[in-house]
Amino acid sequence: MLELTYQFDDTVNTPKYIQLYNYIKKEIQSGHIPSHTRLPSIRSLSEQLGVNKITIESAYDQLISEGYLESRPKSGYFVQAIDTHFFKRLTEAYSDLDDSVRLETQHYDIDFNDNKIDEDHFPLSVWRKITAKVLNDCPDYVFQHGSTQGDAGLRHELKTYLHHSRGVNCSEDQIIIGANSQYLMMLLLHIIGMKKGTVGMEEPGYHLMAKVFEDAGYTLEPVPLEADGLNVSVVKDMDPDLVFVSPSHQYPLGMTLPIQKRISLLEWARQSGAYIIEDDILSELRYSGTTIPSLQGLDPAGQVIYMGTFFKSLLPSLRVGYMVLPKVLIQRYSESFYLYQQTASLIHQKTIELFMKEGHWDRHLLRMRKVYRKKRDRMVDAIQAYMGSKARVLGEKTGLHVVVQLNDARDENELVRIAANHSINVSGTSHMWYDPANNLFEQPTFIIGFGGIREQEINSGIKALSEAWFN
């Protein structure tokens, strides 16, 4: 019979039976205790290790429940037949994973990430009060799953807001709420029901959504941009099954699709039966004139699917987005997909609902337009002051970034690395072209975000970037 020698660690909070269980399990997995080995009895091991019998019995019971030991009546405890080579391979695999797939977030002294927002001006005290109200007034409701389609109250507020501010025509029953645009897009593709198809994508465009289409088996057909947005003639020639477009604020270049192009695109969709997916990203943060009416509001045929999110207009951590489906698709959703669980927190949904209902949303947008407009102006002025003829600013009318093209022969990736070496974060645009051969930018071009950087730090940040690149 095997003798076990083990020293308990009294300096940790782990119970002794867990310590013993872990020790014996590792010895079995490594092969140090071979299969079919008989272990000491509970009584003898408790005397040997100087602990009570309950400690030994609890450790053995856990090993039995996991299949490492078996208890034979009147014979004792025996190690089960175990493939120890499996655990050796498992240890090696985890070791390789730890060494090669460790994701670390680099800290930058100056961060021009365009996915960040201005946290200083977020009405945190108001948000806290509304959240507390939601938790206190209706805990029996918000602690449950809620509607799979999304909370009815928030869908009502969205319907009202979208109609008045964006010209979207829908009922609240046509709105589906979900965690974010990518998850909603995956659901949408299931609802549409195409196993495979083609999707026309603006080139350059939103590469994260392109990944969703590719994973769903769709073939991407890049559609080049003109000075006023999507080339609709190319769309008609390629005749895709879907078109993904940002007509009110093209990402990343910022142009607006004019009315005649919108009419032509809608007429093509009506005749071909294709769906247009309107990604209305950040159109509420427009810095000149009023907001641009949605494409969906011009569509009587029901060919446009409207998508929006609170990602940058409120907080990125609020993973709440929404889409407005044509009646035929919402009917299909109601018949076949109503059992899909809701992915957005009901607590967050109710908080957003009250935030909108009590008028805080409109005031927040008005305030943030002013804040971001000042930042945008400061950013453009700083680029002109410190980079001069070495840089050209593009697409600055909407959103939380400007596109900057350099008069420079160096490679885009090299310039990103140079900035990073000076603890400055900027992003290039090359990854936004689905076909690199279509990249029309002959010189390095960058996305420089201003949402998350303080206004008073923009000048010094752009100065530091200019010095890193040109000095």
N, C-alpha and C positions, 0 to 999 in steps of 0.2 A: 504493500500500500504506500502511496506517495506521502511524503512529508512536505508541508508547506511552510515556508519561512517568509513572514511578511511583517514589516514594521509600520504601524499606523502613524499617520501624521496628525498630531494633536494641535498643530498651529492653524489648520484650516477648518472651515465650517461644514465640510462635507461629512455626513454621517459615516460611522465606521463600517456599517454594512455595505454602503455604496463604495467605499474605498476598497473593501475586500472583494466585492463583486467585480469592480473594474480590473483589479489585479488578476484575478483568476481568469476573467474573460480574455484579457490580453495575452496571458500565458497560453491559453488554449488556441487563440487565433495565430500566435506565432509558432505553434508546434512544440513549445517547451513542455507543455503537458499534452502528451499524445492522446489520440482517440482511444476509447475503451479503458482509460486509466481510472482506477478506483481512488476516489478522494477520501481524506480522513472523515471519520464520523463527526457529527455535530459536537458531541461531547468531547472527543479527544482534541479536535481543533480548537474548541473554546478554551480548554485547559492549556494547550500549547501557546496560543496567542494571548491568553490572559484577558479574554472578554467573555461576556455572558453568552449563553447558548442562543438567545434570540437574535443576536448579531449574526452568528453563523447561519442560522436557519433562514433569516431574511435574505442573506446573500445567495444561499443555495436556491431558495425559492425563485429569486429573480433569474438566475441562470437556467433553471428548469423551464420557466415560462418563455424564455427566449430560445430554448432548444439546445443550449450548450451542455446541459446535464440531464440525466434521467435518474429517477429514484427507483431502485429495484427492491421490492419487499424482502426484508430479512437479509439483504445482501449489501446495501449501501448506495452511495452516489457514484455514478460512472459518467465519464465524458462521452458525449455522443460522437459519431463519426462526422468529422468536420473537414472540409476542403481547405486546408491552411494556405494553399497556393493562391486561392481567391483573395484572401486578406493581404497577402504579400503584394499582389497586383494592385489591389485597392489602395494600399499605402503608397505605392509608387505613383499611381495616378494622381492622388491628392497632393503628393509632394510636387509633382510637375505643375499641377494647377496653381499651387501657392506661389511657385517661382515665376510662372509665365503669364498668369491672368490676374494680376493684382491691379485693380483700377484705383488710381490715385487722382485726386483733384488738385491741380496745380494752383497755387496762390499767386495772384498777380498784384503788384502795387497799383497798376493802372489797368482797369478792365473795361474794354470797349465791347463787351458781349452784348449783342442786340436782343438777347432773350431776357435781359434783366430790366426791372422796372424801378421807378422812383419810390423807394420804401418810406422816405421821410414824409411824403405828402399823403400817404395812405391814411384814411380816417380810422385809426386803430381803436380809439376809445369808443367811437360809434359802433364799430364792428363788434367789440367786446360786449357792449350793452345789448345789441340785437341778438348775439349768440346766447347770452345769458337768458334773455327773454324767451328764446326758442326752447332752451333746455328747461326753463322753469314752468313755462305755460303749457307745453304739450309734450312732456317726456314720454307718455304712453304711445305717442304717434311717431316721434322722430327716432325712437330707439328701435323701430321695426324696419323691415325691408323697404316699405313704401311701394308706390306704383312702379312697375317695370318700365313704363314709358317715361317716368319722371313725375315729380310732384305736380299736381293739378294747379296749385296756387302759383308756382313759378312759371308754368307754361302759360297761364293767363297773363301774368306780368310781361312775359316775353312777347306774347302776341301783340299786346298793346304797344310796347316799346318799339318793336320791329315795324309795326304799321306806321306809327307816327314819325319815326326817325329814319327808316330805311325804305318805306313804301312796300313792305312785304305784305302780301295778301294771303291770309291763312286763318284757320280756326286753331284754337289751342289743342284740338285733337290731332292736328297734323304735325305737332312738335314732338320730337323725341329728345330726351336729355340723356347725356352719358358722360363718361369720365373725361374724354378729350376727343379731339378731331380724328386721331388715328383709330381709336376704338370704334367711334361712330362710323367711320368709313368702312371698317371691316364688317360691321353689322349691315351697313347700306348695301355692300356688294352681295351679301347673302340675300337680302331682300330683293334686289334687282334680279338675282337668280342666274346670272351668266356664269358658266363654269370657266370659260375663257373668253377673251375678247380683246379689243384694242381700245386704248384710251389716249386721247390727244392731250398732251401736257405742254404748258408754256415753257419755252426754252430761252433763258434759264428759268427755273421755277423752284417750287417747294419740294426739295429732294426727300424730305421725311415722308411725305405723302406718296411720292413715287415708289418708295420702298413697300408701302402697303399694297399698291397695285401689283407690283412685281411678285410679292409673296402670294397674292391671290391668283396668280397665273395669267395676269393680263400682259399684253404686249404694249410697251410704251411707244408712242409715236410723237417725237418732239415736234412742237409747232413753233416756228421762229416768231420773234416779236418784231413789230415795226415801231416807229416812233410813237404811235398812238395805241400800242398794245398788240394783242393777239392778231396774227395774220389769218383772218377768217377765210380768205380764198384758199389757203393751204388746208384748212379744216375741211372745207367742202370737197377738195380733191381727194384727200385721204379717207374721208367718210368713216370716222371711227365710231365705235359703239357708245363711248362716253367721251366727254370733254371736261377736263378739270381746269378752271379758269378763275382768276381773281380780277374781275372787271373794274372794281372801284379803287383798288390799290394793288397793282401787280407786285408780287414779291419775287425778287428783291428790288426791281428797278423803279417801282412806284408810279408808273403811268396809269392813266384812266382810260378805259375803253369808251370811245365816243358813241353817241346814240345810234348813228347809222350802222356801225359795226355790230352793235347789240341787236338791232333789228334783223340784220342779215344772219347773225348767228342763231337767233331764235327761229327765224323762218326755215333755216336749214334743219334745225332740230325737229321742228314740226313736221317737215316733209319726210325726213329720214327715220323718225321715231327714236332718235338717240336722246340720251339724257345729258343735260349740262349740269355739272356740279359747281355751284358758285361758292367759292371760298371767300367769305367777306371778312378778311383778316384786317383788323385795326382800322376799318374805314371810319369809325367814330372819332379817331384821332387825326382829323384833317385840319391843317393849319392855315388854309386859305379858302375863302368861300364857305359854302355850307356843305353838308355831307351829300354824297352822290347817291341817288336812288338805286335800289337793288335791281339786278337783272330779273329776279323772280317776280317783281312787281309789274313787269312788262309782259309776263308770260301767261296768256289765257289758256294755252294748250296743255299745261301741266307737264312740261318737259324739263323744268329747272328744279334742282334740289339745292336748297339754301343751307349753308353751314356757317356757324359762328361759335365763338368761345369767349370765356372771361379770362383767358390765360394771361394776357398782357394788360387788359383794361382794369382788372382788379388785382389778383395775385396769381403768380404761376403755380403756387402750391394748392390752389383751389381746384383742382382737376375737374372742372365743369364746362362742358360744351353742349351744343344743341344742333339739331338739324330740322328743317321744315321739309316734309315730304309731299309730293303731289298726292291727290286723293287715291289714285289707283295703287300707289306704293304703300300708303298708310293702311289701306284695306288689306293688302298682302301681309303687312307686318302684324295686323290685328288677328289675322287668321292663322299665321304660321310661326310667328316669332314672339308672341306675347309671353311665353314662358322664360325667355332670356332674362336673367337677373339684371337689375339696375346696377350700374357701375359707379355712379356718383353718390357721395354721402348725402343722405337725406337731411342731416343737420346743416350741411352747407347749402343745400337747395333751399331750405326754409329760411336760412339767414339771408341768402341773396334775394329771395322773394320779398322779405320785409325791407331789406336795403333799398330795393326798387320801389316798393309800395309807399314807403315813407318819404320818398323824394331824394334820398341820399345819393342814389345812382346818378341822377341828372346833375346834381351839384358836383359830384366827384368828377364826372366827365368834363364839365365846364372848367373846373379847377385844373385838371390834368392837361387839358388842351393848352392852357396858358403856361403851365410849368414846362411842358415839353416843347412848346413853340419857342420859349426863351432859350431852352437848352439847344434846340436845333439851330437857332440863329447864332448862338454863341459858338457852336461847333463849326458852322460854315465860316464864320468870321475868323476863327482861330486857324482853320485849315488854310484860308487865303493868306492870313498874316504870316504864318510860319512855314508854309510850303510853297506859296506863290504859284509860279508857273510850272512847278514840278508836280502839281496835282490838279485834278478836275473833279468837281462835285457833281454827282448825278442823283436823281430820285430823292429829293429832300422834302417833298410836299406833304407826305403822310408817313405815319409809322414812327418807329423808335430808332431809326438808323439813317445814315447817309451812305451812299455808294461813292467811293473815292477811287479814281483811276490815276495811276502815277505815270508821269513821263519818265520812264525808267526801263532799262533793258534787262534788269535782273529778273530772276524767276520769282513767281508769287510765293512759293513755299519757302524760298530762301529769305524773303523779306518777312514772312511770318516768324521764322526762326530767329531772325535778328531782333525783332520786336520782343519775342519771348525771352531772349537772353538778357534783355533790359527790363524784364518783369512787366511787359506790356502785352495785353491780349487783344489781338485783332484776328479776323477771319477773312480768308480769301473767298473768291466766288467760283473757282474752277469746279468744285464738287457740285455746284448747282446746274451744271450742264450735263444732261443725260448722255449725250454723245459729244465727247471732247472735241471732235472734229468740227462741231457747230459753234464752238466758242469764238465769238466775233471780237472779243477783247484782245487786241494785239499787245496790249501792255498790262501789267499786273493791276488787278482791280480788287478792292476790299470793301467789306461791310464794316462800318465803324458805328457801333451803337452808342447812344447817349442816354438811354433810359435809366440805367443804374448808376451813372456817375453823377456826382453833385455838380451843380452849375459852376460853382467857384473853382472846381478842379479841372474843368474842361480845357482852359487855356494852358495850364501847366502840363496836362496830359498830352495834348497835341504837340506842344513844344518838345516834350521828351520824345515823342514818337518821331517827330521830324529830325531831331538830333540823332536818334538811333539809326534812322534810315539814310540820312544825307551827310552826316558829319564823319 
